[in-house]
Amino acid sequence: MSGGGEHALDIQIHHGPDGREYVDRANAARAAGVKPATISTWEARGRLTRVPGTPPRQPLYALEDVIEAEYQARMNAARTAGTTTRAVRHLCDAA
């Protein structure tokens, strides 16, 4: 990953040669509005995959994957709370 830049949420983004945006664990957590431990939990549960070849203690994640994992976590939490599917989609789309 080469280069870097600032995102609107003060997130350090690495731009890969493939044109995708990548973030480390701390910035992934900042982007998703969760703690870094949550990012590790999502990874352990298979909801988020680190970029292959990144060091174990310094993983990078595709920003779009982080956003999708956060969306799915919110959908799952709302469903678990008994919210209807239609209301869940409305809540997630509004965020």
C-alpha positions as CSV (number, residue, x, y, z in Angstrom):
1,M,0.0,0.0,0.0
2,S,1.4,3.3,-0.9
3,G,0.5,6.9,-0.2
4,G,-2.0,8.1,2.4
5,G,-4.5,10.8,2.9
6,E,-7.0,12.2,5.3
7,H,-10.6,11.3,5.2
8,A,-13.5,13.6,6.4
9,L,-13.6,11.7,9.7
10,D,-9.8,12.3,10.2
11,I,-9.1,8.7,9.2
12,Q,-5.7,7.8,7.7
13,I,-6.3,6.0,4.4
14,H,-3.8,4.1,2.4
15,H,-4.4,4.0,-1.3
16,G,-3.5,0.6,-2.8
17,P,-2.2,0.1,-6.4
18,D,-5.6,-1.5,-7.1
19,G,-7.2,1.9,-6.5
20,R,-9.0,0.7,-3.3
21,E,-8.7,2.5,0.1
22,Y,-7.2,0.6,3.1
23,V,-7.2,1.4,6.8
24,D,-5.4,0.0,9.8
25,R,-7.3,-1.4,12.8
26,A,-7.5,1.9,14.7
27,N,-8.7,3.8,11.6
28,A,-11.1,1.0,10.7
29,A,-12.6,1.4,14.2
30,R,-12.8,5.1,13.8
31,A,-14.6,4.8,10.5
32,A,-17.1,2.3,11.9
33,G,-17.6,4.1,15.2
34,V,-16.5,1.1,17.3
35,K,-13.5,0.2,19.4
36,P,-10.5,-1.5,17.8
37,A,-11.3,-4.7,19.8
38,T,-14.6,-4.8,17.8
39,I,-12.7,-4.8,14.5
40,S,-10.6,-7.8,15.9
41,T,-13.8,-9.5,16.9
42,W,-15.4,-9.0,13.4
43,E,-12.2,-10.5,11.9
44,A,-12.3,-13.5,14.3
45,R,-15.9,-14.1,13.4
46,G,-15.2,-13.9,9.7
47,R,-17.2,-10.7,9.1
48,L,-14.1,-8.8,8.1
49,T,-10.9,-10.0,6.3
50,R,-7.5,-8.4,6.6
51,V,-5.5,-7.7,3.4
52,P,-3.4,-10.8,2.7
53,G,0.3,-10.3,3.5
54,T,-0.1,-7.6,6.1
55,P,1.7,-8.2,9.4
56,P,-0.4,-9.9,12.2
57,R,0.0,-6.9,14.5
58,Q,-0.5,-4.3,11.8
59,P,-3.3,-5.5,9.6
60,L,-4.9,-3.5,6.9
61,Y,-8.6,-3.7,5.9
62,A,-10.4,-2.5,2.8
63,L,-12.4,0.5,3.9
64,E,-15.4,-0.7,1.9
65,D,-15.3,-4.0,3.8
66,V,-15.2,-2.2,7.1
67,I,-18.2,-0.2,6.2
68,E,-20.1,-3.3,5.0
69,A,-19.2,-5.2,8.3
70,E,-20.4,-2.3,10.3
71,Y,-23.7,-2.2,8.4
72,Q,-24.2,-5.9,8.8
73,A,-23.4,-5.7,12.5
74,R,-26.0,-2.9,12.9
75,M,-28.6,-4.9,10.9
76,N,-27.9,-8.0,13.1
77,A,-28.2,-6.0,16.3
78,A,-31.5,-4.5,15.2
79,R,-32.9,-7.9,14.2
80,T,-31.8,-9.4,17.5
81,A,-33.6,-6.6,19.3
82,G,-36.8,-7.7,17.5
83,T,-37.0,-4.8,15.0
84,T,-38.7,-5.6,11.8
85,T,-36.7,-6.1,8.6
86,R,-38.2,-3.0,7.0
87,A,-37.5,-0.9,10.1
88,V,-33.9,-2.3,10.3
89,R,-33.2,-1.3,6.7
90,H,-34.6,2.2,7.3
91,L,-32.5,2.6,10.4
92,C,-29.3,1.5,8.6
93,D,-29.9,3.6,5.6
94,A,-30.5,6.7,7.7
95,A,-27.1,6.3,9.4
